[in-house]
Amino acid sequence: MTPADIQQAKQRFGIIGNAPGLTRAVSRALQIAPTDLSVLITGESGTGKEFFPQIIHTNSHRKHGRYIAVNCGAIPEGTIDSELFGHEKGSFTGALSDRKGYFEEADGGTIFLDEVGELPLTTQARLLRVLESGEFIKVGSSKVQKTNVRIVAATNVNMVKAIGEGKFREDLFYRLNTVPIELPPLRDRVDDILLLFRKFSNDFAEKYRMPAIQLTDDAKEALLSYRWPGNIRQLKNVTEQVSIFETSREVTAEVLLPYLPSYNIEKLPVISGHDNKDGGFQFSNEREMLYQVIFEMRKEVNELKNIVHELLANRTVPNNESLKVYGQDTTTPLSSPNIIHPVIKTYHLNDNSVSDGEIIHSENDYEEEPYTMEDIERETIRKSLERNNGKRKKTAEELKISERTLYRKIKEYNLE
């Protein structure tokens, strides 16, 4: 696919942004469109997965056939088989006449199964038969029917985990996943955030007949540093809310932040967690990670304090001799990234004034330097890089963040 083809597709379907992951997804959709291969689109909720089945359909030989989009998560389990495959009159209470299902209606075209991970196991077995042989049976019928439909599916569910938990059929996953397309989350498309905001702002200005809102520099920084758990959908909603409720058309960070839920929590270190293979627990959120780091710091401080006391209690020192102890102030966390230089502390021991193990601090005790959550994040990333011998891909996997986010953090913290 040429850059011109990709750009044309973006313009046609209103896709904004130039992030490499997004461009790669559009390119792949255009490449496989002329085939009849089934496609599985994955990505977090709100990343715009619904546009890609349309790209595939309109650039395929089926473009003159029907395109039907089905939200599998919105149909009750008791009726989804009837919706997809149809039913015979009298097959269940309320079946007053024969009904065609979506697979029969979309014959010769494309069917988009959104939230396919929510399908019941019984329906998954029926869908697998359609993928393998193009055959299906209506609810309440024994007659086998044929359909010629291309299936494009999408999900925000971790399919590997769902398979492991017995919630999704492994054979169906491999049938659907003939061609995978993965959409990046908005936090990995930092350069696209302001472009999207400007587009939404202009759209809502036209819709509500008012001037478009403008962001100050600190408001732009707030947008860029937020993690956007709801992705593009959340950004669009925030833009609409600000457009409607704010009278001033120039929006500052102070005005914007109340529209960003849990802003401060979202800016905490970027490590998430899960149960590891040894049965231990890796931090499920940044706050727990922070508490654990502080606990370990306290533990190190207490251990060092005990060592110093033992050394001073067991060592014979002539009168008026100064003993220099190299280390950190016991009030300062040893692992704090801000305190990386050794500090020389001098203690005066005198037989007449100091008992065994007693410590008298000199007047030149240094002032404790503060440490921040950014310091802890920097140190966590640095140690992970060391453990993985500088290999960024493995480091990103260990920290459960994207490589793009890791590169940005390495540059931000000067960890090259």
PyMOL commands that set and color helices and strands:
alter all, ss='L'
color gray80, all
select helices_A, chain A and resi 3-13+20-32+51-58+72-74+80-85+102-105+116-118+121-133+159-164+170-176+186-188+190-208+217-225+231-245+253-259+263-266+286-314+373-387+392-399+403-412
alter helices_A, ss='H'
color red, helices_A
select strands_A, chain A and resi 39-42+67-71+110-114+135-137+144-146+150-155+179-182+214-215+250-251+322-327+343-348
alter strands_A, ss='S'
color yellow, strands_A
deselect
rebuild
show_as cartoon
